[in-house]
Amino acid sequence: MKIAVLGAGAWGTALAISAAGAGDSSAPRHQVSLWARDGAQLAALQSQRVNTRYLPGIALPDALMLAGGSDTSLDALLTGQDLLVVATPIAGLRDMLQRLRNVDAPVAWLCKGFEAARAGATPSFKTFGLLAHEIRAEAAINLRAGALSGPSFALEVARGQPTALVAASEHAEVRDALVAAFHGPALRVYANDDIVGVEVGGAVKNVLAIATGLCDGLNLGLNARAALVTRGLVEMTRLGLALGARAETFTGLSGLGDLVLTATGDLSRNRKVGLLLAQGQTLAQAVQSLGHVAEGVYCARTVVQRAQGLGVEMPISEAVVALLDGQMEPAEAVTALMGRDPAAELGLS
């Protein structure tokens, strides 16, 4: 296959490495191009054959082609591809999909979260942002597209460590292309047509990981962490069902799997935000120290706004928003959650 990965951050680079053959130049898996928007980054990638900012120490396969530095280079790259993978943060997804709206190849995005609210947007969405598939419906409605999601740290994928992902789309052609492109000895790709559920899981787990990082940073114990992850899964499922997802999606890789990884893994940027807040850092200090995007910081408010608009109760997510907005101190957020009235466990409504 001919595959173009558009965006040379950690995740885009890792998948490009995997699809190109993970360093085995004698047997490249696919013909893969990695496009970097920034000319200086492209020059560094070309000279060093390492993405030193995002994946230091991981060599790029000899077969991996590099392009970028201009819009002209992007236009030239789009022709003749079998799959286009958008590896930008969700803040850049709309612009990229508009650029791709007339391409013939299947398109997949890697970002997880909600777009920030936009002034003058469609009336029903003026107060909050959209999930990626909703952005596609506005920006490139005829595009055959979907998401590649699931529990995955870019560094482990780049190293060739075992990982399982989900190819989600309403279009079978997109699901099939993603499986053909990335399924291999170290990377399993499962198909799912519940794009709503997969994207809700990918967005909400980032918010819940901040809460779990806070829990661990305050040394509340493993009992508290288990309760938080479990009740967080209930919140995630409630919102997903209200948006039209299927319940079983949230017990799969893009729901429970991604939540457990992001809430407990030491490579999780969102968990790290919670840990730093528990240590007394301000939100600005915590975000600055990461050096990468922590999507949970930017989409937490939208998660709560959408839930409130649908009449869905999400107390953990609400506590995270209050914490991020400076309306609560870490200990106060815990007290607020533990002080809630008793309720039956079973049932999602």
TORKOL-4160 file (C-alpha; in steps of 0.2 Angstrom, whole numbers, padded with zeros to 4 digits, m for minus):
349
<pt num="1" X="0000" Y="0000" Z="0000"/>
<pt num="2" X="0005" Y="0018" Z="m0002"/>
<pt num="3" X="0002" Y="0027" Z="0014"/>
<pt num="4" X="0004" Y="0046" Z="0019"/>
<pt num="5" X="0005" Y="0051" Z="0037"/>
<pt num="6" X="0001" Y="0069" Z="0039"/>
<pt num="7" X="0009" Y="0076" Z="0054"/>
<pt num="8" X="0026" Y="0071" Z="0062"/>
<pt num="9" X="0022" Y="0071" Z="0081"/>
<pt num="10" X="0025" Y="0056" Z="0092"/>
<pt num="11" X="0010" Y="0046" Z="0086"/>
<pt num="12" X="0011" Y="0050" Z="0068"/>
<pt num="13" X="0029" Y="0046" Z="0068"/>
<pt num="14" X="0027" Y="0029" Z="0077"/>
<pt num="15" X="0013" Y="0023" Z="0065"/>
<pt num="16" X="0024" Y="0028" Z="0050"/>
<pt num="17" X="0038" Y="0018" Z="0058"/>
<pt num="18" X="0027" Y="0003" Z="0061"/>
<pt num="19" X="0019" Y="0003" Z="0043"/>
<pt num="20" X="0036" Y="0006" Z="0035"/>
<pt num="21" X="0044" Y="m0009" Z="0043"/>
<pt num="22" X="0050" Y="m0004" Z="0060"/>
<pt num="23" X="0068" Y="m0002" Z="0054"/>
<pt num="24" X="0070" Y="m0018" Z="0043"/>
<pt num="25" X="0075" Y="m0009" Z="0027"/>
<pt num="26" X="0077" Y="m0026" Z="0018"/>
<pt num="27" X="0058" Y="m0030" Z="0020"/>
<pt num="28" X="0048" Y="m0014" Z="0020"/>
<pt num="29" X="0029" Y="m0017" Z="0024"/>
<pt num="30" X="0022" Y="m0003" Z="0014"/>
<pt num="31" X="0027" Y="0013" Z="0004"/>
<pt num="32" X="0025" Y="0026" Z="0018"/>
<pt num="33" X="0028" Y="0045" Z="0018"/>
<pt num="34" X="0029" Y="0055" Z="0033"/>
<pt num="35" X="0024" Y="0073" Z="0031"/>
<pt num="36" X="0030" Y="0087" Z="0043"/>
<pt num="37" X="0022" Y="0104" Z="0042"/>
<pt num="38" X="0037" Y="0113" Z="0049"/>
<pt num="39" X="0052" Y="0115" Z="0037"/>
<pt num="40" X="0065" Y="0115" Z="0051"/>
<pt num="41" X="0058" Y="0099" Z="0058"/>
<pt num="42" X="0058" Y="0091" Z="0041"/>
<pt num="43" X="0077" Y="0096" Z="0039"/>
<pt num="44" X="0081" Y="0088" Z="0056"/>
<pt num="45" X="0072" Y="0072" Z="0052"/>
<pt num="46" X="0081" Y="0071" Z="0035"/>
<pt num="47" X="0098" Y="0074" Z="0042"/>
<pt num="48" X="0096" Y="0064" Z="0058"/>
<pt num="49" X="0084" Y="0050" Z="0053"/>
<pt num="50" X="0077" Y="0052" Z="0071"/>
<pt num="51" X="0062" Y="0062" Z="0078"/>
<pt num="52" X="0072" Y="0069" Z="0092"/>
<pt num="53" X="0058" Y="0080" Z="0099"/>
<pt num="54" X="0045" Y="0067" Z="0101"/>
<pt num="55" X="0053" Y="0049" Z="0099"/>
<pt num="56" X="0072" Y="0052" Z="0104"/>
<pt num="57" X="0082" Y="0036" Z="0101"/>
<pt num="58" X="0070" Y="0028" Z="0089"/>
<pt num="59" X="0078" Y="0027" Z="0071"/>
<pt num="60" X="0067" Y="0030" Z="0056"/>
<pt num="61" X="0067" Y="0015" Z="0044"/>
<pt num="62" X="0077" Y="0018" Z="0028"/>
<pt num="63" X="0062" Y="0014" Z="0018"/>
<pt num="64" X="0052" Y="0028" Z="0026"/>
<pt num="65" X="0051" Y="0043" Z="0015"/>
<pt num="66" X="0050" Y="0061" Z="0022"/>
<pt num="67" X="0041" Y="0076" Z="0015"/>
<pt num="68" X="0034" Y="0093" Z="0020"/>
<pt num="69" X="0038" Y="0111" Z="0024"/>
<pt num="70" X="0025" Y="0118" Z="0013"/>
<pt num="71" X="0007" Y="0117" Z="0007"/>
<pt num="72" X="0013" Y="0113" Z="m0010"/>
<pt num="73" X="0022" Y="0098" Z="m0004"/>
<pt num="74" X="0006" Y="0092" Z="0004"/>
<pt num="75" X="m0004" Y="0094" Z="m0012"/>
<pt num="76" X="0009" Y="0084" Z="m0021"/>
<pt num="77" X="0009" Y="0070" Z="m0008"/>
<pt num="78" X="m0010" Y="0067" Z="m0009"/>
<pt num="79" X="m0010" Y="0060" Z="m0026"/>
<pt num="80" X="m0010" Y="0041" Z="m0029"/>
<pt num="81" X="m0011" Y="0036" Z="m0010"/>
<pt num="82" X="m0021" Y="0021" Z="m0004"/>
<pt num="83" X="m0023" Y="0028" Z="0013"/>
<pt num="84" X="m0021" Y="0046" Z="0021"/>
<pt num="85" X="m0018" Y="0047" Z="0040"/>
<pt num="86" X="m0021" Y="0063" Z="0048"/>
<pt num="87" X="m0009" Y="0064" Z="0063"/>
<pt num="88" X="m0013" Y="0082" Z="0069"/>
<pt num="89" X="m0020" Y="0087" Z="0086"/>
<pt num="90" X="m0039" Y="0089" Z="0085"/>
<pt num="91" X="m0037" Y="0108" Z="0085"/>
<pt num="92" X="m0029" Y="0106" Z="0067"/>
<pt num="93" X="m0041" Y="0092" Z="0061"/>
<pt num="94" X="m0054" Y="0104" Z="0053"/>
<pt num="95" X="m0042" Y="0113" Z="0042"/>
<pt num="96" X="m0033" Y="0097" Z="0037"/>
<pt num="97" X="m0050" Y="0088" Z="0032"/>
<pt num="98" X="m0055" Y="0104" Z="0022"/>
<pt num="99" X="m0039" Y="0101" Z="0013"/>
<pt num="100" X="m0043" Y="0083" Z="0010"/>
<pt num="101" X="m0061" Y="0085" Z="0006"/>
<pt num="102" X="m0059" Y="0080" Z="m0013"/>
<pt num="103" X="m0047" Y="0066" Z="m0011"/>
<pt num="104" X="m0052" Y="0048" Z="m0017"/>
<pt num="105" X="m0042" Y="0038" Z="m0004"/>
<pt num="106" X="m0049" Y="0033" Z="0013"/>
<pt num="107" X="m0044" Y="0045" Z="0027"/>
<pt num="108" X="m0041" Y="0041" Z="0045"/>
<pt num="109" X="m0037" Y="0053" Z="0060"/>
<pt num="110" X="m0027" Y="0049" Z="0076"/>
<pt num="111" X="m0033" Y="0063" Z="0087"/>
<pt num="112" X="m0044" Y="0060" Z="0102"/>
<pt num="113" X="m0055" Y="0073" Z="0111"/>
<pt num="114" X="m0067" Y="0087" Z="0106"/>
<pt num="115" X="m0063" Y="0102" Z="0096"/>
<pt num="116" X="m0064" Y="0119" Z="0105"/>
<pt num="117" X="m0080" Y="0128" Z="0104"/>
<pt num="118" X="m0081" Y="0140" Z="0088"/>
<pt num="119" X="m0089" Y="0157" Z="0087"/>
<pt num="120" X="m0103" Y="0156" Z="0074"/>
<pt num="121" X="m0103" Y="0138" Z="0073"/>
<pt num="122" X="m0119" Y="0128" Z="0069"/>
<pt num="123" X="m0132" Y="0134" Z="0081"/>
<pt num="124" X="m0134" Y="0118" Z="0091"/>
<pt num="125" X="m0116" Y="0118" Z="0094"/>
<pt num="126" X="m0112" Y="0136" Z="0098"/>
<pt num="127" X="m0108" Y="0132" Z="0116"/>
<pt num="128" X="m0096" Y="0117" Z="0114"/>
<pt num="129" X="m0085" Y="0108" Z="0102"/>
<pt num="130" X="m0087" Y="0093" Z="0091"/>
<pt num="131" X="m0080" Y="0075" Z="0091"/>
<pt num="132" X="m0069" Y="0071" Z="0076"/>
<pt num="133" X="m0083" Y="0063" Z="0066"/>
<pt num="134" X="m0094" Y="0078" Z="0068"/>
<pt num="135" X="m0080" Y="0089" Z="0062"/>
<pt num="136" X="m0079" Y="0078" Z="0046"/>
<pt num="137" X="m0098" Y="0080" Z="0044"/>
<pt num="138" X="m0096" Y="0099" Z="0043"/>
<pt num="139" X="m0079" Y="0101" Z="0035"/>
<pt num="140" X="m0079" Y="0086" Z="0022"/>
<pt num="141" X="m0095" Y="0077" Z="0022"/>
<pt num="142" X="m0092" Y="0066" Z="0007"/>
<pt num="143" X="m0075" Y="0060" Z="0013"/>
<pt num="144" X="m0074" Y="0042" Z="0017"/>
<pt num="145" X="m0066" Y="0043" Z="0034"/>
<pt num="146" X="m0064" Y="0036" Z="0052"/>
<pt num="147" X="m0053" Y="0035" Z="0067"/>
<pt num="148" X="m0038" Y="0024" Z="0072"/>
<pt num="149" X="m0039" Y="0023" Z="0091"/>
<pt num="150" X="m0037" Y="0012" Z="0106"/>
<pt num="151" X="m0024" Y="0010" Z="0121"/>
<pt num="152" X="m0007" Y="0015" Z="0114"/>
<pt num="153" X="0008" Y="0024" Z="0119"/>
<pt num="154" X="0018" Y="0030" Z="0104"/>
<pt num="155" X="0034" Y="0025" Z="0111"/>
<pt num="156" X="0029" Y="0007" Z="0113"/>
<pt num="157" X="0022" Y="0006" Z="0095"/>
<pt num="158" X="0038" Y="0014" Z="0088"/>
<pt num="159" X="0048" Y="0001" Z="0098"/>
<pt num="160" X="0038" Y="m0013" Z="0090"/>
<pt num="161" X="0030" Y="m0018" Z="0107"/>
<pt num="162" X="0013" Y="m0028" Z="0106"/>
<pt num="163" X="m0002" Y="m0016" Z="0104"/>
<pt num="164" X="m0020" Y="m0018" Z="0099"/>
<pt num="165" X="m0030" Y="m0004" Z="0091"/>
<pt num="166" X="m0047" Y="m0001" Z="0084"/>
<pt num="167" X="m0051" Y="0005" Z="0066"/>
<pt num="168" X="m0068" Y="0014" Z="0068"/>
<pt num="169" X="m0078" Y="0020" Z="0053"/>
<pt num="170" X="m0096" Y="0019" Z="0046"/>
<pt num="171" X="m0087" Y="0015" Z="0029"/>
<pt num="172" X="m0081" Y="m0003" Z="0028"/>
<pt num="173" X="m0068" Y="0003" Z="0015"/>
<pt num="174" X="m0059" Y="0014" Z="0028"/>
<pt num="175" X="m0059" Y="0000" Z="0041"/>
<pt num="176" X="m0052" Y="m0013" Z="0029"/>
<pt num="177" X="m0038" Y="0000" Z="0023"/>
<pt num="178" X="m0033" Y="0003" Z="0041"/>
<pt num="179" X="m0032" Y="m0016" Z="0045"/>
<pt num="180" X="m0022" Y="m0019" Z="0029"/>
<pt num="181" X="m0010" Y="m0004" Z="0033"/>
<pt num="182" X="m0006" Y="m0007" Z="0051"/>
<pt num="183" X="m0011" Y="m0025" Z="0056"/>
<pt num="184" X="0005" Y="m0035" Z="0059"/>
<pt num="185" X="0016" Y="m0046" Z="0070"/>
<pt num="186" X="0016" Y="m0033" Z="0084"/>
<pt num="187" X="0001" Y="m0023" Z="0080"/>
<pt num="188" X="m0017" Y="m0030" Z="0080"/>
<pt num="189" X="m0031" Y="m0019" Z="0072"/>
<pt num="190" X="m0049" Y="m0023" Z="0076"/>
<pt num="191" X="m0063" Y="m0016" Z="0065"/>
<pt num="192" X="m0078" Y="m0007" Z="0073"/>
<pt num="193" X="m0092" Y="0003" Z="0065"/>
<pt num="194" X="m0097" Y="0012" Z="0081"/>
<pt num="195" X="m0087" Y="0028" Z="0077"/>
<pt num="196" X="m0097" Y="0037" Z="0090"/>
<pt num="197" X="m0093" Y="0025" Z="0104"/>
<pt num="198" X="m0074" Y="0024" Z="0099"/>
<pt num="199" X="m0072" Y="0043" Z="0099"/>
<pt num="200" X="m0082" Y="0046" Z="0115"/>
<pt num="201" X="m0070" Y="0033" Z="0124"/>
<pt num="202" X="m0055" Y="0042" Z="0117"/>
<pt num="203" X="m0060" Y="0059" Z="0122"/>
<pt num="204" X="m0067" Y="0055" Z="0140"/>
<pt num="205" X="m0053" Y="0044" Z="0145"/>
<pt num="206" X="m0041" Y="0059" Z="0144"/>
<pt num="207" X="m0052" Y="0068" Z="0157"/>
<pt num="208" X="m0053" Y="0053" Z="0168"/>
<pt num="209" X="m0034" Y="0051" Z="0168"/>
<pt num="210" X="m0032" Y="0068" Z="0175"/>
<pt num="211" X="m0043" Y="0063" Z="0189"/>
<pt num="212" X="m0033" Y="0047" Z="0192"/>
<pt num="213" X="m0017" Y="0056" Z="0192"/>
<pt num="214" X="m0024" Y="0068" Z="0205"/>
<pt num="215" X="m0029" Y="0052" Z="0215"/>
<pt num="216" X="m0012" Y="0045" Z="0214"/>
<pt num="217" X="m0003" Y="0061" Z="0217"/>
<pt num="218" X="m0013" Y="0063" Z="0233"/>
<pt num="219" X="m0008" Y="0045" Z="0239"/>
<pt num="220" X="m0026" Y="0040" Z="0241"/>
<pt num="221" X="m0022" Y="0022" Z="0238"/>
<pt num="222" X="m0026" Y="0008" Z="0225"/>
<pt num="223" X="m0044" Y="0006" Z="0232"/>
<pt num="224" X="m0047" Y="0024" Z="0227"/>
<pt num="225" X="m0039" Y="0022" Z="0210"/>
<pt num="226" X="m0050" Y="0006" Z="0206"/>
<pt num="227" X="m0066" Y="0015" Z="0211"/>
<pt num="228" X="m0062" Y="0030" Z="0201"/>
<pt num="229" X="m0058" Y="0020" Z="0185"/>
<pt num="230" X="m0073" Y="0010" Z="0187"/>
<pt num="231" X="m0085" Y="0024" Z="0190"/>
<pt num="232" X="m0076" Y="0034" Z="0176"/>
<pt num="233" X="m0081" Y="0020" Z="0164"/>
<pt num="234" X="m0099" Y="0022" Z="0169"/>
<pt num="235" X="m0098" Y="0041" Z="0166"/>
<pt num="236" X="m0090" Y="0038" Z="0149"/>
<pt num="237" X="m0103" Y="0025" Z="0144"/>
<pt num="238" X="m0118" Y="0036" Z="0150"/>
<pt num="239" X="m0112" Y="0050" Z="0138"/>
<pt num="240" X="m0109" Y="0038" Z="0124"/>
<pt num="241" X="m0126" Y="0030" Z="0125"/>
<pt num="242" X="m0134" Y="0048" Z="0125"/>
<pt num="243" X="m0124" Y="0052" Z="0109"/>
<pt num="244" X="m0130" Y="0036" Z="0100"/>
<pt num="245" X="m0115" Y="0024" Z="0104"/>
<pt num="246" X="m0117" Y="0005" Z="0108"/>
<pt num="247" X="m0114" Y="0000" Z="0126"/>
<pt num="248" X="m0102" Y="m0014" Z="0121"/>
<pt num="249" X="m0090" Y="m0003" Z="0113"/>
<pt num="250" X="m0085" Y="0004" Z="0131"/>
<pt num="251" X="m0080" Y="m0013" Z="0137"/>
<pt num="252" X="m0068" Y="m0015" Z="0122"/>
<pt num="253" X="m0051" Y="m0007" Z="0118"/>
<pt num="254" X="m0057" Y="0010" Z="0114"/>
<pt num="255" X="m0066" Y="0011" Z="0131"/>
<pt num="256" X="m0060" Y="0001" Z="0145"/>
<pt num="257" X="m0044" Y="m0003" Z="0137"/>
<pt num="258" X="m0039" Y="0015" Z="0133"/>
<pt num="259" X="m0045" Y="0021" Z="0150"/>
<pt num="260" X="m0035" Y="0009" Z="0160"/>
<pt num="261" X="m0019" Y="0013" Z="0150"/>
<pt num="262" X="m0021" Y="0032" Z="0151"/>
<pt num="263" X="m0026" Y="0032" Z="0169"/>
<pt num="264" X="m0012" Y="0021" Z="0176"/>
<pt num="265" X="0002" Y="0021" Z="0163"/>
<pt num="266" X="0018" Y="0032" Z="0167"/>
<pt num="267" X="0019" Y="0038" Z="0149"/>
<pt num="268" X="0001" Y="0046" Z="0150"/>
<pt num="269" X="0002" Y="0065" Z="0148"/>
<pt num="270" X="m0015" Y="0067" Z="0155"/>
<pt num="271" X="m0011" Y="0057" Z="0171"/>
<pt num="272" X="0004" Y="0067" Z="0173"/>
<pt num="273" X="m0006" Y="0083" Z="0173"/>
<pt num="274" X="m0016" Y="0076" Z="0188"/>
<pt num="275" X="0000" Y="0071" Z="0197"/>
<pt num="276" X="0008" Y="0088" Z="0195"/>
<pt num="277" X="m0008" Y="0097" Z="0201"/>
<pt num="278" X="m0008" Y="0086" Z="0216"/>
<pt num="279" X="0010" Y="0092" Z="0219"/>
<pt num="280" X="0004" Y="0110" Z="0220"/>
<pt num="281" X="0009" Y="0115" Z="0202"/>
<pt num="282" X="m0003" Y="0127" Z="0193"/>
<pt num="283" X="m0011" Y="0121" Z="0177"/>
<pt num="284" X="0000" Y="0132" Z="0167"/>
<pt num="285" X="0016" Y="0125" Z="0175"/>
<pt num="286" X="0009" Y="0107" Z="0173"/>
<pt num="287" X="0005" Y="0109" Z="0154"/>
<pt num="288" X="0022" Y="0118" Z="0151"/>
<pt num="289" X="0032" Y="0105" Z="0159"/>
<pt num="290" X="0024" Y="0091" Z="0147"/>
<pt num="291" X="0031" Y="0097" Z="0131"/>
<pt num="292" X="0017" Y="0088" Z="0122"/>
<pt num="293" X="m0002" Y="0091" Z="0120"/>
<pt num="294" X="m0013" Y="0084" Z="0135"/>
<pt num="295" X="m0030" Y="0083" Z="0126"/>
<pt num="296" X="m0039" Y="0081" Z="0142"/>
<pt num="297" X="m0035" Y="0098" Z="0148"/>
<pt num="298" X="m0043" Y="0106" Z="0132"/>
<pt num="299" X="m0058" Y="0095" Z="0131"/>
<pt num="300" X="m0064" Y="0093" Z="0149"/>
<pt num="301" X="m0075" Y="0107" Z="0148"/>
<pt num="302" X="m0083" Y="0102" Z="0132"/>
<pt num="303" X="m0086" Y="0084" Z="0139"/>
<pt num="304" X="m0096" Y="0092" Z="0154"/>
<pt num="305" X="m0105" Y="0104" Z="0143"/>
<pt num="306" X="m0111" Y="0091" Z="0131"/>
<pt num="307" X="m0116" Y="0079" Z="0146"/>
<pt num="308" X="m0126" Y="0093" Z="0154"/>
<pt num="309" X="m0135" Y="0097" Z="0138"/>
<pt num="310" X="m0140" Y="0079" Z="0136"/>
<pt num="311" X="m0145" Y="0078" Z="0155"/>
<pt num="312" X="m0131" Y="0065" Z="0158"/>
<pt num="313" X="m0123" Y="0065" Z="0175"/>
<pt num="314" X="m0103" Y="0065" Z="0175"/>
<pt num="315" X="m0097" Y="0070" Z="0193"/>
<pt num="316" X="m0079" Y="0065" Z="0190"/>
<pt num="317" X="m0078" Y="0075" Z="0174"/>
<pt num="318" X="m0086" Y="0090" Z="0183"/>
<pt num="319" X="m0074" Y="0089" Z="0197"/>
<pt num="320" X="m0059" Y="0089" Z="0184"/>
<pt num="321" X="m0066" Y="0105" Z="0176"/>
<pt num="322" X="m0068" Y="0114" Z="0193"/>
<pt num="323" X="m0050" Y="0109" Z="0197"/>
<pt num="324" X="m0043" Y="0115" Z="0180"/>
<pt num="325" X="m0053" Y="0131" Z="0181"/>
<pt num="326" X="m0046" Y="0134" Z="0199"/>
<pt num="327" X="m0063" Y="0133" Z="0207"/>
<pt num="328" X="m0057" Y="0119" Z="0218"/>
<pt num="329" X="m0041" Y="0113" Z="0226"/>
<pt num="330" X="m0036" Y="0095" Z="0224"/>
<pt num="331" X="m0042" Y="0090" Z="0241"/>
<pt num="332" X="m0058" Y="0099" Z="0239"/>
<pt num="333" X="m0062" Y="0089" Z="0223"/>
<pt num="334" X="m0059" Y="0073" Z="0232"/>
<pt num="335" X="m0070" Y="0078" Z="0246"/>
<pt num="336" X="m0084" Y="0084" Z="0234"/>
<pt num="337" X="m0084" Y="0066" Z="0225"/>
<pt num="338" X="m0084" Y="0057" Z="0242"/>
<pt num="339" X="m0098" Y="0067" Z="0249"/>
<pt num="340" X="m0110" Y="0063" Z="0236"/>
<pt num="341" X="m0127" Y="0055" Z="0241"/>
<pt num="342" X="m0128" Y="0036" Z="0241"/>
<pt num="343" X="m0134" Y="0028" Z="0225"/>
<pt num="344" X="m0137" Y="0011" Z="0217"/>
<pt num="345" X="m0122" Y="0005" Z="0207"/>
<pt num="346" X="m0131" Y="m0004" Z="0192"/>
<pt num="347" X="m0139" Y="0005" Z="0178"/>
<pt num="348" X="m0132" Y="0019" Z="0167"/>
<pt num="349" X="m0146" Y="0031" Z="0168"/>
